[in-house]
Amino acid sequence: MVITCTLTQAYAQPDVSRVLVPAELLKKHVYLLASDSLQGRETGRQGQREAALYCVRLFRQSHLLSVFRLDSVRGSFRQTFPFTITEVALFGNSRAYSSAYPTYKRHELAPAPLTAKDSSKVLFGDNVAGLLVGTDLKKEVVVVSAHYDHLGRVGGRTFHGADDNASGTATVLSIAAVFDSLAQQGIRPRRSILFLLFSGEEGGLLGSNYFVYNSPIPLNQFVGDLNVDMVGRIDYEHRKKPDYCYLITDIQGKELQKAAEAANQQSVNLVLNRGGYDVENDPKQYFYRSDHYNFAKQGVPALFFTSGEHADYHQTSDTADKIVYDALQKRATLVFQTAWRVANPAP
């Protein structure tokens, strides 16, 4: 894949405002990630592990650097974390309630196992990350993130998770490829970019929670997290006007929001809706429900890109054929353009 751009200098960087994230690349990734073969990508299961290997392979192809350390010599694109699943009755654990009321599975991070017996009591998830090193501001890092896990198989039915969140994962993988294509032409951002994919999100933001407390890069080097979760569909409110994207943030993410708005005006020109999903008044509390929130809690500015919920949310019917790929391309391009702008501050 070759990306071309106009070599008009702006702050010593070329103008990339016409660069689009390829729709065919996004579609390829969504169909693979949401396929039956990955069995819904449930964290700790084989489908999630295979999805992690797929993401690692693509980060390698994009010439990203590994950031996790296996030892003093070897690096890795994967960060493995232990967790447990406990079945809890909704009204307590007594036998009197267990047969009358449903239960839910509580996912929790666990201490690192020290023995084989300990390992048998926990499951393991994987975060996947790759780093593009910047030029003169390479110690400052922009995070572009998404979660790649989903709900797996329940009762013999596969929850494919095409929108949630193969669409966001495909966005991150494809943006990494675009940045690599530019880098092969000698066009690199001033700041470094960490492309970061989490598992464990569906169980309670486990992967991102583990990452922020075990980051290989000091958190004070992160200038912001651009998180992508469910960007491939059209919600009911926009069924007649599909060219939109929600930007959700809090007070510390306002500069990222301004960067996204400026990037949008210069590129895809989507309607950026925020009404109803602001942090203070959102009845669904979207800002607290995806992985960017763990960055925000640590003082890292965060901006959440989403297209909102739809009838197939957390249903087996969330399949790749229902993704609106031209809308996905525009939103992925908005994330790329925002990342480029944040990674190239004016001198």
N, C-alpha and C positions, 0 to 999 in steps of 0.2 A: 504494500500500500504506500503510495507516494502522495503526500500533501504538499500543495503549493500555496504560496502566499505572496502578497505584494511587498516588495522590499522598500517600503516607505518608512523612513526612520522616525521613531517616536520614542523618546527617552532611550535612545541607542538600541531600540528593539524594532523589528519589522512589524508591519500591520498584519495581524492574523484574523481580522474581523470577518473575513469571508470564508474562513476555514470551517467546515462542517464535520461533525462526527459521522462517519459512513453508516447509512441505514442498514446496508447489507451485513456489516460487521455486528451491529447490535442484534439483528435478527438471528444471525448464526449463533451467537452466545445465548440468547434467550431460549431458543429451541433446544440447545444442548442441555442447559441447566435445568429446564423444566421438563425434560424427557422422562419417560417411564424408567429408563435405566438408572437414573439417580434417585429414584424412590422417594422423592420429596425432600431430600437433603436434610434429614433430621440430625441435629447435632449429636455426635457420639456414635452415629451409625455409618454403615459402609457408603451410603449415598453421599453423605457429607464429606467423607474422606476422599472419595473420588472427585467430587466437585472441587475440593481444595487442591488436589493434584492438577486438575485442569487449569485452575487459576494460576498456580505456580508456573506451569508450562508457558502460559501466555505472558506472565511477567518476565520470564526469562527471554522470551521472544522479543519483548519490548526493551531488552537490554537494561532492565532495572537491576539495582544492587540489592542483595540480601541485607537485612538489618538485624535479624535475630542471631544470637551466637549459640552454637552447640558447645564450643570450647574456645580456647585461646586462638585456634587456627581456623576452624571451620565455621562458616556461616550458614544460615537457613532462611528460606522465605516463609517458614511456618513457625508459629508460636503455639505450642500445645498447652492446654490448661485442663486441670482435673475438675470434675463437678459430680454432684450426686443428684438423683431424682428420688423424691419421697412422695408416696401417694398419701394425700391428706384428705380426710373427710371434711366436707364443707362446714359441718356443725360439730366438729370435734372428732376424736379418734375412738370413741367408745363403740362397743359392738352393737349397742342398741341403735346407734345411728347408721352404722356402716351399711346395713342392708336397705335402709329406707331412703337414704340420701346419697346423691352422687359424690364422687371424689374428684380432686384435681391433682395434677402432678406439680410438685414444688421443686424447681431447679435451683441449686445453690452451688456456688464455687466451693471447692474442697481443698484442704491442705495437700501439698504434694505428697504422694505416697512414698513411703520409705522402704517398704518390703513388697514382695510379690503378693502377700495376703492383703496388704493395703490396696494394691492396684486392682485387685479383684472386686473391691467394693465401690470403685468409682468408674465413671466414663471420662472420655477425653474429647475435647473439642479443639479446633484449630483456627487461629487467626492467620491470615495470609497477607504479606506486605512486601512491597518493593519500592526502592528509592531512586528517584531521578535527581542527580546532584546538580544544583544550580551553579551560577558563575560567581559573581562578586559577593552575593549575599547567601551563600550556600549553607551557612549555619542556621539561617531562618527557614522554617519548614512549614509548608502548606499541606494540610491533610485533605485528601479526597477519599471519602469512605462510603461503604455500604455494607449491609449484611448479606451473606449468600445462603444462609440456612433457611429451612422452612419446617413444616410440621410433620413431614415424613409420611408414613402409611398408618392408617387407623382402620381396623376392621376390614382389612383387605383392600381398602381404597387408598389411592395415592393422592396426596395434596401437592399438586405440581408447583404452586407458587411462582407462576410466570411473572405476575406483576409484583408479588411479594416474595422474594425481592430479586428474581432473576433480572428484572428490568433495571434495577439499580446496580446490580453486579455487572451486567453487560455494559452499563454506562461507564463504570470505573475501568473495566478492562479495555474498552474501546478508546476512552480518553487517554489511557496510558499508551496505547498504540499510536494515537495522533501525536502526542508529545514526543514519542520515539522517532516518528517520521520527520518531525521538525528538527530533532536533535541530529539526525543523520545528515541534514542539510546545514548543520552548524548553527542552528537556531535553538538556543536553550534559555530557559527562564533564569532570572537573577536569583530568586530563592529556590531552594530545593522543594521537591514535591514527594510526599509519601502517599502512595496508593495503598489503601488499607481495607481489607475485607474481613468481616467478623463472622464467626459462627456464635451460636448461643443467644442470638437476639430474641428469638421467639420464646425462650425460657426465662426472659427477664434481663436482657442486655448483658448477659454474662461475659461474652467475649470482649466487649469494649470495656466493661468494668475491670476485667483482668488486665487488659492492655494498659489502661491509664496508671495502674499501680505497678506495672512491670514493663514500662516503655523502655526500649533500647536508646531512645532519644529523650533527653530531659524535656519535661513538659513546657518549661519556660522558653524553649526554642520553637514551639508551635505558635504560629501567628494566627491560626484559625483552622476549623474543621468544616469542610463542605460535605455534608452528608446527604446521601441519595437513597430514598426508600419509597418504592411504589411510584414510578413515573411513566408507566406505560398505558394507562387507561384514561377514560373520560368520566368524570363523576356526573351525577344527575344535573347539577346546577349548570354545567357547561356542555350539555349534550348537543346544543346547537352552535356553540362557540368553542371548539376544541383547542384553539391555540392559546393555552394558558399554562401557568405553573404557580403553585403556592410557594411562597418563601416564608418560612417560619423561624423566628429567632427571639432572643430576649434583648435586654438593653445593651449587653456587652457585645452583641453580634451586629449592631446597627451599621458599623463600617463595612462589614461583609455584605450586608444587605444593599448598601449604597453601591458597592462595587458590582454586585449582580445586576442592579437596575441600570447602571451605566453600560455594562457589557451587553445587556439585553437590547438597549437602544441602538447599539452599534452593530448588532448581529441579527438575531432571530425575531426580535420585536414581539415577544409574547405578552399577553396580559398577565401581570403579576399580581394575583389576588392574595390579599392578606386578611381581609375582613372575615370575622368569624373564627379564625384560627390563631389569633394573637394569644400570647402566653397567658395574659390575665383572665380573658373571658371565654376561652375555648372550652366548651363543655366536654369535649372528647380528649382534651389534654394531649394533643399530638406532640407538643414540644418535648414532653417527658417520656414518650413512647418509642423513641428510636435512639440509635447509638450515639448520636451527637450529644445527648444529654449528659453522658458521663464525662465528656470533655468540658461542657459548660460548668458542671459541678466543680471542676478543678480550675476554673478561671480561664479556660481557653475559649475564645470567641467561637461560636458555632452558628451555622446557617443550614437549615433543613429544606431540601428540595423535594416536593411531592406533588402528585396530581390528585391525591385524596382517595377516599374509599369508593367502592362500587359493590354491586350485588354479589360478585364472586369472591369478595374478600374472605379469606380463610375458609374457602370452599374447594372441593375437588375440581370445580369448574373453572378455577383460575389457571387457564391453559394458554399456551404460546400463540395459538391461532386467534385469540381474542385481544392481543396487544395491538394498539394502534401505532404502527411503526413510524409513520410520518410525524406523529406527535412526540413519540419517544425520541426520534432524531433531533427534533427542535429542543427538547428539554435537555438531552445529553449535550447538545451544542452549547446551550446556555451554561451548563456546569463547566464545560471546557473553557468557554470564554471568560467565565468568572474566575476560574483557577488561574488562567493566564494573566488576568488583570491583577489579581492579588499577589501572584508570584513575581510581578514586575512593577513594583512601586516606583513612582517618580523620584528621581534623585533629589 
